Amino acid sequence: MRPEGLAIRTDADAEGTTATVRVATFLGATTRLHLTTESGVPVKADLPSWEAPDLTAGARCTVLPHEKPVLVAERAG
């Protein structure tokens, strides 16, 4: 999934994959999060900066697909 295709939730009862923020980079209107899931998988997520003030290094969160549909294409060849 592309970084903008992921939603991040900070509420404890959110369904999804639990992750820890490793790096949060402010890019103006967007903040890029580098996360690591509980299983050790690295994940990047881009979200509007106004949604990210509490998502600093070490913060726990839940990662899930964004509510909007995701475009999936078959690999050519």
C-alpha positions as a Markdown table, in Angstrom:
| # | Residue | x | y | z |
|---|---|---|---|---|
| 1 | Met | 0.0 | 0.0 | 0.0 |
| 2 | Arg | 1.1 | 3.5 | -0.6 |
| 3 | Pro | 1.8 | 5.7 | 2.4 |
| 4 | Glu | -1.2 | 7.9 | 1.7 |
| 5 | Gly | -3.4 | 4.8 | 1.6 |
| 6 | Leu | -3.0 | 4.1 | 5.3 |
| 7 | Ala | -5.0 | 5.5 | 8.2 |
| 8 | Ile | -3.5 | 5.9 | 11.7 |
| 9 | Arg | -5.6 | 5.7 | 14.9 |
| 10 | Thr | -4.4 | 6.5 | 18.4 |
| 11 | Asp | -7.5 | 5.1 | 20.2 |
| 12 | Ala | -6.8 | 1.9 | 22.0 |
| 13 | Asp | -9.9 | 0.1 | 20.8 |
| 14 | Ala | -9.2 | 0.7 | 17.0 |
| 15 | Glu | -9.1 | -2.4 | 14.9 |
| 16 | Gly | -6.0 | -2.9 | 12.8 |
| 17 | Thr | -2.3 | -3.6 | 13.2 |
| 18 | Thr | -0.5 | -2.2 | 16.3 |
| 19 | Ala | 2.7 | -0.2 | 15.5 |
| 20 | Thr | 5.2 | 2.1 | 17.1 |
| 21 | Val | 6.3 | 5.4 | 15.5 |
| 22 | Arg | 10.0 | 5.4 | 14.9 |
| 23 | Val | 10.3 | 8.8 | 13.1 |
| 24 | Ala | 7.8 | 11.5 | 12.4 |
| 25 | Thr | 8.8 | 14.0 | 9.7 |
| 26 | Phe | 6.9 | 17.3 | 9.3 |
| 27 | Leu | 6.6 | 18.1 | 5.6 |
| 28 | Gly | 4.3 | 21.1 | 5.8 |
| 29 | Ala | 0.7 | 20.0 | 5.1 |
| 30 | Thr | 1.8 | 16.3 | 5.4 |
| 31 | Thr | 3.6 | 14.4 | 8.1 |
| 32 | Arg | 5.4 | 11.2 | 7.1 |
| 33 | Leu | 5.5 | 8.5 | 9.8 |
| 34 | His | 8.0 | 5.6 | 9.8 |
| 35 | Leu | 6.5 | 2.9 | 11.9 |
| 36 | Thr | 7.3 | -0.6 | 12.9 |
| 37 | Thr | 4.5 | -3.1 | 13.5 |
| 38 | Glu | 4.5 | -5.6 | 16.4 |
| 39 | Ser | 5.7 | -8.3 | 14.0 |
| 40 | Gly | 8.7 | -6.1 | 13.0 |
| 41 | Val | 7.5 | -5.0 | 9.5 |
| 42 | Pro | 8.5 | -1.4 | 8.6 |
| 43 | Val | 5.6 | 0.8 | 7.4 |
| 44 | Lys | 5.4 | 4.4 | 6.0 |
| 45 | Ala | 2.3 | 6.4 | 6.4 |
| 46 | Asp | 1.5 | 10.0 | 5.2 |
| 47 | Leu | -1.2 | 11.9 | 6.9 |
| 48 | Pro | -2.3 | 15.5 | 7.2 |
| 49 | Ser | -0.1 | 17.3 | 9.7 |
| 50 | Trp | -3.2 | 18.4 | 11.8 |
| 51 | Glu | -3.8 | 14.6 | 12.5 |
| 52 | Ala | -0.3 | 14.0 | 13.7 |
| 53 | Pro | 0.5 | 16.2 | 16.7 |
| 54 | Asp | 0.6 | 13.2 | 19.2 |
| 55 | Leu | 2.4 | 10.9 | 16.8 |
| 56 | Thr | 5.9 | 11.4 | 17.9 |
| 57 | Ala | 8.8 | 8.9 | 18.2 |
| 58 | Gly | 7.8 | 6.1 | 20.5 |
| 59 | Ala | 4.0 | 6.6 | 20.3 |
| 60 | Arg | 1.9 | 3.5 | 19.9 |
| 61 | Cys | -0.9 | 3.5 | 17.3 |
| 62 | Thr | -3.0 | 1.4 | 15.0 |
| 63 | Val | -2.4 | 1.1 | 11.3 |
| 64 | Leu | -5.3 | 0.2 | 8.9 |
| 65 | Pro | -6.3 | 0.8 | 5.3 |
| 66 | His | -7.8 | 4.2 | 4.7 |
| 67 | Glu | -11.6 | 4.3 | 4.5 |
| 68 | Lys | -11.4 | 5.5 | 0.8 |
| 69 | Pro | -11.1 | 2.7 | -1.8 |
| 70 | Val | -7.6 | 1.7 | -2.7 |
| 71 | Leu | -6.5 | 1.2 | -6.4 |
| 72 | Val | -4.9 | -2.2 | -7.0 |
| 73 | Ala | -3.4 | -3.1 | -10.3 |
| 74 | Glu | -2.0 | -6.4 | -11.5 |
| 75 | Arg | 1.7 | -6.6 | -12.2 |
| 76 | Ala | 2.4 | -6.5 | -16.0 |
| 77 | Gly | 4.1 | -9.6 | -17.5 |
